[in-house]
Amino acid sequence: MNCKEVKKYINLFIDSELDSKTNFEISEHLSSCEDCSKRFAQEERIEKLFVSVLKEEKDPKAEEIWGRIISSFGHQVEPQGERRLGFWSYLPDRLWRAGKRYVVPATVAILAIVITLIMYSKQESDELTAAVRKCHKEYITNKIIPSIESVSPGEVSRYFSGKFTFPVVLSEIPDIKSHHIRLFGGKVCHLNGVSTAYIMYHCCNTPVSVFILSIKDAEDFSDIKQYLEGDKILFRKTEGINFVATPANKDTFICVVADHDVELLRWMANNFTKT
């Protein structure tokens, strides 16, 4: 199960309204995806915050007023069936339903939820360069570690087997000039909700990150979409970190990121296009 599917079902998952198979798949995904785990924790905090500012006693008049408020919002932000747009899409269905069961100290509840959701709805950059740079920095500072540590391309390839809709096949990358390239390990990471094969290398004691994702997913990132459409966005340097990206084949896209010279990054990227 990918990030988009998890986000679709996360409210039902919290409310235990899914079948056992889907529950298991979501649990497995949450255990390996930091972004979705944070979203899940935020959803739970929002629910607890909402309930904490509501009274247990019911008041028919308050329920009637709350129902009118919900109905009013529904007419304004649900022009297409059940779909809520913009800011209101972040309100879980259970919060809308819960309002009908409790007395609402309206001002306190709405202000508390709005403050929380302002933080929650803050969007990350939609550029792949920003996403991989953030992940690479976390690798450098040991905030993330490989799920498998191995210098064997075959062993790391087996780890990735079956985890994506595209094959991830590693081979030995020959040294370039005096640079010795050593495989360190790999893990599944999620870049703005996109499942990605993350392969970690070292070259001359400098960490090098390689990301492999599907061409279809790469098109969701604004900078890569422009490159695929012909703007030739293949190389960037930001905050001292170089970024090289190129299609490996018709199905996959390769990104190499490091505080290293561009020639090395291109060399590594080109080796992945041959596997």
N, C-alpha and C positions, 0 to 999 in steps of 0.2 A: 504494500500500500504506500502511495506517495503522499507528499505533503498536502497537495490540493485535495485529495480524498479525505485525509484526516481532518482538515479544516472544515470540510463539508459535514462531517459526522460528529465533530467534537462535542457539540451540545447534547446530542443524543447519547454519546458515550458517557458524559458526566452524569446524565440522568438515568443511566443503566437501561436504556430503551433499545439497545441493539442486540442482535443475536450473538451467541458465544463466539462464532468464527470471526465476525467483524470486530468484536471486543478484543479478541486475542491479537488480530492483525494491527489494530490501533495501539495496543499495549507494546507490541514488539517495535513499532515505529517510534513511539515516544521514548523508548529506552535508548534509541540510537540517534535521535534527532533533537538537538539542543533547542532549535527554534520552535518546534512544535511543543516541546516540553514546557518552554516558557509561556507559550500561548495557553496551554492547558492550565498551568498554574495561575495565569492571569484570569482566565474564565472562572476558576474556583474562587479567587479573591473577590471578583466582582459580585458573584452570587452571595458570598458571605457578607460583603458590605451592604448589599441591597437588603438582605434579610435582617441585618443588625439594626437598620434604621426603621424597621417596620414594627408595629405593635402586634401582639398576639390577638387582642380582642377585635372582633369584627364589628363594623358599623355599616349598616345597609346604605346609609346616605353616602358615606365615603366610598363604598364599593361602586355605587351608581355613578358618582363623579369620576372615579378612576376609569370606569368603563367608557364614559364619554370621552375622556382624554385619550385613551387608547384608540377608540374609534376615530377620533379626529386626526390623530397621527397617521392612522392607517390609510385614511382618504388622501392625506397629503403626500405620503412617501411610498405608497404601495400602488402605483398606477398599473402595474403589471401583475395581477394575481396576488400571490403571497409574498412577492419579492420586495424586500426593503432596500432602499438605495442609500448610498453615501454614508454619513455618520451613523444613521440608524441601523445599518446592516451589522454594526458591531454589538447591538443589543441582542443577547441570546433569547431565543423564543421562551425559555423558561422564565425569564425576568418579566416578559410581557404577561405571561399567564399568572405568575405569582402575584402581580399587582391586584388581581381580582379577588385574591383570597385574604389579603391583609389590609388593615387600615394604613393609609399612607400619610405619614408626616411629609406632605408633598415637597415642600421647599427643601428640607434637609435631604430627603432621598434623592431628588433630582440633582441638587448641587453636588452631593457626594459622588454620584455615578458619573456626572459630567466631568468632574475633575479627574477621576480615574480613567475614563475613556479617552480624554485628551492625550494622556500618556500612552494608552493602549493603542490608539489608532494612528500613532505616528509612524509614517511609512519610511522604509529604508530606501536608499538609492536603487534605481532600477538598472544600474549599469553593472555589467559583469566585472569590469575592472575594479570597481569599488568592493564588490562582494568577495572576490578572490584575494584582494589585497588585505582585507580584514581577516580572512581565514589564515593567510600566510603569516600575518603579524602574530596571531594567536599561536601558531606553530612555533615561531621563533622564540616566543616568551614562555613556551611550555604550557600554555593554557589548554591546548589540545594535544593529544598524543595518538600515535597510530593504533588502530584496533589489532593490527598484526604487524609485528616487527620481524623483518626478514630481509636478507640480501639476495634471496632467490626470486628471480622474476616468475618462475613457475609457481612457487608457493603463493605469492601475492596474487597472481592471476587466478588461482583456484579459490582464494578468499572472495574475489569479486564475482566468481561464476554464479549465475542465476540471480544476481542482485539487480540487474538492469535489463532493459529490453534490447540492449546492444552488447556485443562482446567486449570485454576488457582483457587484452592480451599484452603482456609485457615481455620484452626481450632485453638482452644485455645492450647497454648503450656504450659504444666505444668511447675511449678517452679522446678528447680534442686538444691537440697541442700538449701542454703540460697539465691540463686539467683532468683529474681523475674523478669520474662520476660514480657514486656509490648509492645503491638502493638502500633505503632505510626502512620502509614499510608502507602501509596504506590504510585507508578507512573510507567508509561511506560518509560524506558530508552533505549538507543541504545549503545551497546558496539561494537565498530569498525564496525558499520553498522548493527548489529544484534539486532532486537527488543527483549527486555527482560522485564519480570515482575520484578520490583524492589520493595521489601517490606522492610519497615523500622521498626526497633524495638529499644527498650532501655532495657538494663539490668544493674542494679546497677548504673544508671546514665551514662552508657557507650553506645554509638550508636552501633547497630548491623545491618548489611546489609545482606539481603537475595535476591539472584538473581535466577530466574527460566527461563530457556530457553529450546528450543527443543534439543533433542539429535542430530538431524541432524545439527543444527546450532553450537552446541558445538564442533562438529568434525572439524569445520573450524579453530578452535584455536589450534595452534601447541602443547601446553602443554597438553590440554585435549584429543586431538587425541591420544597422546602417552599413556595417562592413560586408555582410552577406549580400546586401543590395548594391554593392559596388563602390562604396566610399573608401575602401582600402584601409579601414581602421585595423591595423595589424600590430602596431607597436605603440606603447605608451610608457612614459616614465613619470611616476608620481611619488613624491616624498622619498626619493632615492630608490624606489623599487621599480624594476623593469617588468613589463608585461608583454608577452608575445602570444598571439593567438592565430590559429589557422584551422580550417577544416581538415580532419584526418582522412575522411572519405565521405561518401554520400550520407552516412548515418551519424557520424560523431564529430565533435569539435574539441580541439586541444588548446589548453591555456597553460603557459609556463610562466612562473612568477619567481623572481629572486632579486636580491641585491647583487647582481652579477652583470657581466657584459652581455650585450644583446646577441653577439655571435654565438655564445654558449647556449642561450635560450633557444635560438633558432635551430641550432644543431640538435638539441633534445627534441624539439617539436617535430622536426623533419624525421627523426628516427621513429617517432610514434606513427607517422603517416605511412611508414613502410611495414608495420606489423599487421 
